[in-house]
Amino acid sequence: MIKVDLEKCTGCGLCVKACPFGAVTLRDKKAVIGDACTLCGACVNVCPVEAISIERKRVDISKLADYKGVWVYAEQAEGKLRSVALELLGKGRALADKLGEPLSAVLLGNDAAGLADELSAHGADKVYLAEHPALQRYTTDAYTDVLSGIILQHKPNVVLFGATTNGRDLAPTVAARLQVGLTADCTGLDIDDERQLVQTRPAFGGNIMASILTPYTRPQMATVRPNVFKPPKPDPSKKAVVEKLKINVDPRAIRTKTVENVKEVSAEAVSVEEADLIVSCGRGLKSPENLKLAHDLAETLKAAVGGSRPIVDAGWMPHHQQVGQSGKTVSPKLYIACGISGAIQHLVGMRTSDIIVALNSDPEAPIFNVADFGIVGDLFKIIPALTEEIKRVKMQRI
């Protein structure tokens, strides 16, 4: 329920300009909230005298059935979809099929309509498209106002976000605005016998896997790291319904402005998240000087170099190269683990790799339980021998 305190209201009109859905008007110099209101909260945020308030009540269990559909927030930047959006469409398809409900993508931006075909090809039944010049670049205020309003209007059952920099900002802000729960950094999603979303994530430092439910509020919301799920194969013949939403965003309600985007371009700054081949290092290499063995192997393969948390904590390697629960989640075609024991915190970050090769001196190391190929022995002999063999094979192919 939304209320206007007429004694406090000064008739400044900021709420009228801030409403994305044109639900607020002025009458006798006082704000009036119309039937088009979605309770997104944009007017509450801009009111300088706190004359507008929203009271949200927990969804009546009997009305949970009113919430339908699985939604994926289709994050995009500079005219390109983030890969995690396509990955979530693949998992979202499985969830939607279990529920017998449609799968939709929510696309916010400016001149972003051309991305709808790609979302359609990757499984979306419907694309909700919200375009406005103020959505050209991501800002917390504009995206939260618009997305919260769309969710309140259409009542999805499940909303999934990628755990990217922007996704980790937007998802909790929207959840707080809607007063619903959010499970962050999920590594597994499923539907139980009671049609609830089972959200699985590591807990207590990765020592257990927690399964989290949201039984009393809707939508059920979760963020998922990039590379946790595989994207579906695109089907260009599939055509989704595209619904263009009429929205309004007052630029004055946006409290931040992007002045410039700066990209790191140094070789070491290349994200392991995007690499097809990764050579990853662990404590088994014994000293930072021995990382050269892994770098030589990686250079031969044209691979990126990653590492486990212990060697990053020890200062052997920068944090942006860390693979694992508290680092990056990767899904390369080939992952070579050099001297990594295979603690669950690390496995969470690389288990979706296509092929895992483990090199370790300990035959009981947990890494061998997930490896496709394993070599037990002295790393300081195995890695150089493997590097030379790869060089030999490559020379034969020339």
Backbone torsions as a table, in degrees:
resi	resn	phi	psi	omega
1	MET	NA	136.3	179.1
2	ILE	-114.2	137.5	-176.8
3	LYS	-130.2	148.5	174.1
4	VAL	-117.3	121.7	175.7
5	ASP	-81.7	102.6	-174.2
6	LEU	-65.0	-25.5	178.0
7	GLU	-71.6	-34.4	179.5
8	LYS	-82.1	-34.4	-173.9
9	CYS	-59.9	129.6	-179.8
10	THR	-103.4	-2.2	-178.9
11	GLY	69.9	29.4	-176.8
12	CYS	-68.6	-25.6	177.1
13	GLY	86.7	-0.3	179.7
14	LEU	-62.2	-35.2	-179.9
15	CYS	-67.1	-33.7	178.7
16	VAL	-62.9	-45.3	-178.8
17	LYS	-71.4	-29.6	-175.6
18	ALA	-80.3	-23.3	-174.5
19	CYS	-67.1	118.3	-179.2
20	PRO	-68.1	-17.6	-172.3
21	PHE	-117.1	12.7	175.4
22	GLY	62.3	33.3	-175.3
23	ALA	-92.7	-8.7	-175.6
24	VAL	-109.1	132.2	175.8
25	THR	-132.5	169.2	175.2
26	LEU	-108.1	134.2	176.7
27	ARG	-136.5	120.0	-175.5
28	ASP	55.5	40.8	177.9
29	LYS	61.1	31.0	175.3
30	LYS	-133.6	144.7	-179.0
31	ALA	-71.6	137.1	177.2
32	VAL	-127.1	128.9	-178.9
33	ILE	-97.6	121.0	-177.6
34	GLY	-90.0	-178.4	-176.7
35	ASP	-68.4	-18.8	-179.5
36	ALA	-75.2	-4.4	-178.5
37	CYS	-61.4	133.6	177.8
38	THR	-107.8	3.9	-177.8
39	LEU	63.6	32.6	-178.7
40	CYS	-70.3	-23.9	176.5
41	GLY	90.9	3.4	-179.2
42	ALA	-60.9	-39.9	-179.3
43	CYS	-68.0	-34.7	179.5
44	VAL	-63.2	-40.6	-176.2
45	ASN	-67.6	-32.3	-174.4
46	VAL	-94.8	-12.1	-176.8
47	CYS	-66.3	117.3	-175.0
48	PRO	-74.7	-15.5	-177.2
49	VAL	-114.9	9.1	178.2
50	GLU	55.7	43.9	179.9
51	ALA	-85.7	-14.7	-177.6
52	ILE	-111.1	133.9	179.8
53	SER	-138.5	152.5	178.4
54	ILE	-123.0	131.3	173.5
55	GLU	-111.6	113.6	-178.8
56	ARG	-102.6	133.3	178.1
57	LYS	-107.4	147.1	177.8
58	ARG	-61.0	139.9	-177.5
59	VAL	-61.4	130.3	174.4
60	ASP	-61.5	129.6	-177.4
61	ILE	-55.0	-33.6	-179.5
62	SER	-68.0	-17.3	-178.0
63	LYS	-102.6	4.1	179.3
64	LEU	-60.6	-28.8	-179.0
65	ALA	-68.1	-13.8	178.4
66	ASP	-72.4	-16.4	-178.1
67	TYR	-93.9	120.2	-174.1
68	LYS	-130.5	144.6	169.7
69	GLY	98.6	150.3	174.6
70	VAL	-105.3	126.1	-178.8
71	TRP	-113.2	143.3	173.3
72	VAL	-119.9	124.4	174.1
73	TYR	-74.1	112.7	-174.5
74	ALA	-88.7	83.6	-177.9
75	GLU	-66.5	134.8	178.5
76	GLN	-138.4	157.9	176.7
77	ALA	-154.0	134.6	177.8
78	GLU	54.2	38.7	174.9
79	GLY	79.1	11.1	179.9
80	LYS	-129.2	140.8	176.1
81	LEU	-75.4	142.0	171.2
82	ARG	-70.6	141.1	-176.2
83	SER	-58.7	-30.8	-178.1
84	VAL	-65.0	-26.4	177.2
85	ALA	-63.6	-40.9	179.1
86	LEU	-71.8	-36.2	176.7
87	GLU	-62.3	-41.6	-179.4
88	LEU	-70.5	-28.4	175.4
89	LEU	-64.8	-36.5	177.3
90	GLY	-63.4	-48.0	178.9
91	LYS	-70.5	-37.9	178.8
92	GLY	-60.3	-35.1	177.9
93	ARG	-61.2	-43.5	-180.0
94	ALA	-65.5	-40.5	179.5
95	LEU	-66.4	-44.4	-178.9
96	ALA	-63.6	-39.3	179.2
97	ASP	-65.6	-37.6	177.9
98	LYS	-65.1	-36.0	-179.4
99	LEU	-82.8	-17.8	-173.8
100	GLY	70.4	34.0	-177.1
101	GLU	-125.1	161.9	-178.0
102	PRO	-74.9	156.9	175.9
103	LEU	-107.9	125.6	-178.0
104	SER	-126.3	151.6	172.6
105	ALA	-113.4	141.4	178.0
106	VAL	-111.0	117.0	-173.5
107	LEU	-116.2	115.6	178.4
108	LEU	-112.3	139.6	178.5
109	GLY	164.9	-160.2	176.0
110	ASN	-134.1	127.4	-173.2
111	ASP	57.2	42.8	-177.3
112	ALA	-103.4	3.0	-174.8
113	ALA	-58.9	-29.7	-178.3
114	GLY	-64.5	-15.9	-179.8
115	LEU	-84.5	-9.5	-177.6
116	ALA	-63.1	-36.1	180.0
117	ASP	-63.2	-38.5	179.7
118	GLU	-67.4	-39.9	176.6
119	LEU	-64.7	-39.3	177.8
120	SER	-62.8	-46.0	-178.3
121	ALA	-63.6	-25.7	-179.0
122	HIS	-96.1	13.4	167.5
123	GLY	119.4	-7.9	-178.1
124	ALA	-68.7	132.3	174.3
125	ASP	-80.2	-30.2	-177.6
126	LYS	-145.3	146.2	176.5
127	VAL	-123.1	119.4	172.7
128	TYR	-89.1	117.4	-174.0
129	LEU	-111.8	118.8	177.0
130	ALA	-119.2	113.7	-178.1
131	GLU	-119.5	139.1	178.5
132	HIS	-167.0	143.7	178.7
133	PRO	-55.3	-31.4	-179.9
134	ALA	-71.1	-11.3	178.5
135	LEU	-99.9	10.7	-179.3
136	GLN	-56.8	-45.5	175.7
137	ARG	-121.1	150.9	-177.3
138	TYR	-66.1	130.1	166.9
139	THR	-136.9	143.1	-177.3
140	THR	-58.5	-45.8	-174.6
141	ASP	-63.5	-53.4	-175.7
142	ALA	-64.4	-46.9	-176.7
143	TYR	-68.2	-36.1	178.2
144	THR	-66.8	-45.2	-180.0
145	ASP	-59.4	-48.2	-175.6
146	VAL	-69.4	-48.8	-176.3
147	LEU	-66.7	-39.6	178.2
148	SER	-60.7	-42.1	179.5
149	GLY	-64.4	-41.2	179.8
150	ILE	-64.8	-42.4	-179.7
151	ILE	-64.1	-44.9	-179.6
152	LEU	-64.8	-31.3	-178.5
153	GLN	-76.1	-40.0	-171.7
154	HIS	-103.7	-13.2	172.2
155	LYS	55.2	65.1	173.8
156	PRO	-73.8	156.8	178.8
157	ASN	-81.6	-41.0	-176.7
158	VAL	-133.7	138.2	174.1
159	VAL	-130.3	124.4	-177.8
160	LEU	-113.6	138.8	178.0
161	PHE	-125.0	149.5	169.0
162	GLY	-77.2	139.9	179.7
163	ALA	-84.4	56.8	174.7
164	THR	-88.1	-178.7	177.3
165	THR	-57.6	-48.4	179.9
166	ASN	-72.1	-39.1	179.9
167	GLY	-62.5	-36.6	179.0
168	ARG	-72.8	-17.3	174.9
169	ASP	-88.3	-45.1	-174.1
170	LEU	-72.7	-47.1	-173.3
171	ALA	-57.9	-50.6	179.6
172	PRO	-67.8	-29.0	178.2
173	THR	-68.5	-42.8	176.6
174	VAL	-65.5	-42.3	179.8
175	ALA	-60.6	-41.9	178.6
176	ALA	-66.3	-38.8	179.3
177	ARG	-63.5	-39.9	-178.1
178	LEU	-87.0	-9.8	-176.7
179	GLN	58.0	51.0	175.5
180	VAL	-126.2	170.2	-179.7
181	GLY	-80.9	163.7	176.1
182	LEU	-148.0	129.9	174.5
183	THR	-105.7	123.4	-173.6
184	ALA	-97.8	149.8	173.5
185	ASP	55.3	48.3	178.6
186	CYS	-69.7	145.6	174.3
187	THR	-113.0	-5.8	177.4
188	GLY	-152.9	143.9	177.7
189	LEU	-137.1	138.7	179.0
190	ASP	-156.1	171.8	176.6
191	ILE	-116.2	128.0	-178.9
192	ASP	-89.3	-175.3	-175.9
193	ASP	-66.1	-19.9	179.3
194	GLU	-98.8	16.6	175.9
195	ARG	65.1	28.4	176.2
196	GLN	-99.5	150.3	177.4
197	LEU	-78.6	119.8	176.3
198	VAL	-92.6	114.3	-175.0
199	GLN	-107.4	114.5	-174.4
200	THR	-107.0	132.2	177.9
201	ARG	-150.7	155.5	176.1
202	PRO	-68.0	146.1	178.0
203	ALA	-139.3	164.9	-179.4
204	PHE	50.6	54.1	177.3
205	GLY	69.2	20.0	179.3
206	GLY	87.4	5.2	-178.3
207	ASN	-76.8	-20.9	175.3
208	ILE	-137.0	160.6	173.6
209	MET	-108.0	117.5	-176.8
210	ALA	-94.6	135.9	174.5
211	SER	-105.7	118.7	-171.0
212	ILE	-113.6	136.2	178.0
213	LEU	-118.3	153.9	175.1
214	THR	-124.6	80.0	-170.4
215	PRO	-79.9	-19.3	-168.8
216	TYR	-112.8	-6.7	179.6
217	THR	-131.8	156.8	176.6
218	ARG	-139.3	145.8	3.3
219	PRO	-77.8	163.4	172.4
220	GLN	-85.4	125.7	-171.1
221	MET	-124.7	142.8	-179.8
222	ALA	-150.9	151.6	169.3
223	THR	-110.3	147.1	-178.3
224	VAL	-132.6	133.9	180.0
225	ARG	-66.6	150.7	171.5
226	PRO	-58.8	145.8	174.7
227	ASN	77.6	5.7	175.7
228	VAL	-74.6	-41.2	178.7
229	PHE	-114.5	155.4	178.7
230	LYS	-86.5	137.5	176.7
231	PRO	-70.6	147.7	178.7
232	PRO	-73.6	158.7	174.9
233	LYS	-71.0	130.4	-176.3
234	PRO	-69.8	145.4	176.1
235	ASP	-123.2	95.6	-175.7
236	PRO	-59.8	-20.1	-178.4
237	SER	-76.9	-14.8	-178.6
238	LYS	-78.5	131.7	-178.8
239	LYS	-124.3	118.8	179.1
240	ALA	-88.4	158.7	172.2
241	VAL	-78.5	127.1	179.5
242	VAL	-105.7	117.8	178.5
243	GLU	-106.4	112.4	179.1
244	LYS	-84.6	122.8	-175.5
245	LEU	-95.6	138.5	176.5
246	LYS	-87.8	116.2	-178.9
247	ILE	-133.4	162.4	175.7
248	ASN	-135.4	132.6	178.5
249	VAL	-127.3	121.9	177.5
250	ASP	-84.0	113.8	-179.4
251	PRO	-55.1	-27.3	-178.8
252	ARG	-72.3	-15.0	178.0
253	ALA	-85.7	-5.2	-180.0
254	ILE	-93.3	116.6	-171.3
255	ARG	-86.7	-9.4	179.7
256	THR	-126.2	157.8	-179.9
257	LYS	-140.8	131.4	176.1
258	THR	-80.5	117.4	-178.8
259	VAL	-86.5	-41.7	-176.1
260	GLU	-160.0	143.1	171.5
261	ASN	-101.7	125.6	-179.4
262	VAL	-117.1	124.7	-179.7
263	LYS	-104.2	138.5	173.8
264	GLU	-75.6	134.9	-176.3
265	VAL	-123.4	-0.9	-179.8
266	SER	-69.6	155.9	-175.6
267	ALA	-60.0	-40.5	-177.0
268	GLU	-73.2	-13.6	-178.6
269	ALA	-86.4	-3.8	179.8
270	VAL	-63.5	125.8	-174.8
271	SER	-72.0	132.6	175.9
272	VAL	-66.7	-19.4	179.2
273	GLU	-59.7	-29.1	-174.1
274	GLU	-100.1	-0.8	-174.0
275	ALA	-82.2	141.6	174.6
276	ASP	-85.4	-24.3	179.8
277	LEU	-129.8	132.3	-178.5
278	ILE	-135.7	132.0	168.6
279	VAL	-107.3	117.3	-174.3
280	SER	-113.5	142.7	-171.8
281	CYS	-114.2	145.8	177.4
282	GLY	-130.7	-172.5	-176.7
283	ARG	-65.4	-17.1	179.4
284	GLY	-62.1	-16.0	176.8
285	LEU	-79.5	-8.7	167.0
286	LYS	72.1	-34.2	-179.9
287	SER	-153.0	154.7	-179.1
288	PRO	-61.7	-27.2	178.7
289	GLU	-63.5	-30.0	-178.3
290	ASN	-78.3	-5.8	175.6
291	LEU	-62.2	-19.8	179.1
292	LYS	-59.0	-32.6	178.6
293	LEU	-61.1	-44.8	179.5
294	ALA	-68.8	-37.4	178.5
295	HIS	-65.3	-37.9	177.9
296	ASP	-64.6	-41.5	178.3
297	LEU	-64.7	-42.9	-179.8
298	ALA	-64.8	-40.5	178.7
299	GLU	-63.5	-38.3	178.4
300	THR	-64.9	-37.5	-178.9
301	LEU	-87.5	-8.6	-171.5
302	LYS	61.0	44.7	-175.5
303	ALA	-108.8	161.9	172.5
304	ALA	-84.5	159.2	179.2
305	VAL	-111.7	128.4	176.6
306	GLY	-122.4	-177.9	-179.5
307	GLY	-159.0	163.4	178.1
308	SER	-86.5	166.0	-176.7
309	ARG	-59.7	-42.2	-178.1
310	PRO	-56.4	-39.7	-177.8
311	ILE	-78.9	-25.6	173.8
312	VAL	-70.4	-44.2	177.6
313	ASP	-61.8	-30.9	179.7
314	ALA	-79.9	-5.8	177.6
315	GLY	86.7	12.6	179.5
316	TRP	-75.1	-24.2	-170.8
317	MET	-149.6	144.5	178.6
318	PRO	-68.3	156.9	-173.8
319	HIS	-62.6	-32.8	-175.6
320	HIS	-67.8	-7.1	175.8
321	GLN	-101.2	1.3	-178.4
322	GLN	-74.5	134.4	177.1
323	VAL	-110.1	130.1	177.9
324	GLY	144.3	-172.1	-175.0
325	GLN	-57.2	-43.1	-179.2
326	SER	-97.3	10.5	177.4
327	GLY	-124.8	-131.7	-178.3
328	LYS	-96.9	148.8	170.2
329	THR	-100.9	126.9	-173.8
330	VAL	-123.1	158.5	178.2
331	SER	-148.3	62.0	-177.7
332	PRO	-78.6	170.5	174.6
333	LYS	-71.4	-32.4	179.7
334	LEU	-138.6	127.7	178.4
335	TYR	-124.9	116.6	179.4
336	ILE	-106.7	114.8	-179.0
337	ALA	-98.4	113.2	-176.4
338	CYS	-104.6	106.4	177.3
339	GLY	71.7	29.2	178.5
340	ILE	-106.7	125.0	-174.8
341	SER	-70.2	-38.3	178.1
342	GLY	105.5	40.6	174.6
343	ALA	-63.0	152.3	-175.2
344	ILE	-58.6	-32.2	179.4
345	GLN	-61.0	-34.0	178.8
346	HIS	-80.2	-40.8	-177.7
347	LEU	-61.6	-33.7	178.6
348	VAL	-57.5	-32.7	-175.0
349	GLY	-87.9	-8.5	-175.1
350	MET	-139.9	3.8	-171.5
351	ARG	-69.0	-17.1	179.2
352	THR	-89.2	8.3	175.3
353	SER	-60.6	144.4	-178.4
354	ASP	-63.6	-49.1	179.7
355	ILE	-130.8	128.2	179.2
356	ILE	-115.5	125.6	176.8
357	VAL	-114.9	123.7	-178.4
358	ALA	-110.7	131.0	175.9
359	LEU	-118.8	116.2	-176.3
360	ASN	-157.3	147.8	-179.9
361	SER	-83.0	-14.8	-178.3
362	ASP	-98.5	112.0	-178.3
363	PRO	-66.6	-16.1	-179.6
364	GLU	-96.1	6.1	-177.9
365	ALA	-61.5	133.5	-178.4
366	PRO	-58.6	-22.7	-178.5
367	ILE	-58.7	-28.9	-178.7
368	PHE	-70.3	-18.5	179.3
369	ASN	-71.7	-22.3	179.9
370	VAL	-111.0	-7.8	-175.9
371	ALA	-76.5	143.5	172.4
372	ASP	-80.3	-33.2	177.3
373	PHE	-136.8	138.7	179.8
374	GLY	-134.3	142.8	176.1
375	ILE	-127.1	121.6	178.0
376	VAL	-100.5	125.9	179.5
377	GLY	163.0	-166.4	-177.5
378	ASP	-78.7	114.4	-177.9
379	LEU	-58.8	-33.6	-174.7
380	PHE	-75.3	-7.3	170.7
381	LYS	-106.4	-37.8	-175.5
382	ILE	-67.7	-48.4	-174.6
383	ILE	-63.5	-47.9	177.3
384	PRO	-62.0	-38.8	179.5
385	ALA	-64.8	-40.2	179.0
386	LEU	-65.9	-40.0	178.8
387	THR	-61.8	-46.3	-179.4
388	GLU	-65.9	-36.2	179.7
389	GLU	-67.4	-39.7	178.1
390	ILE	-64.9	-41.1	177.5
391	LYS	-61.4	-41.3	-179.2
392	ARG	-63.4	-44.5	180.0
393	VAL	-64.0	-40.0	-179.5
394	LYS	-66.6	-35.5	178.6
395	MET	-68.0	-34.3	179.1
396	GLN	-67.2	-26.1	-177.4
397	ARG	-84.8	-11.9	179.7
398	ILE	-73.6	NA	NA
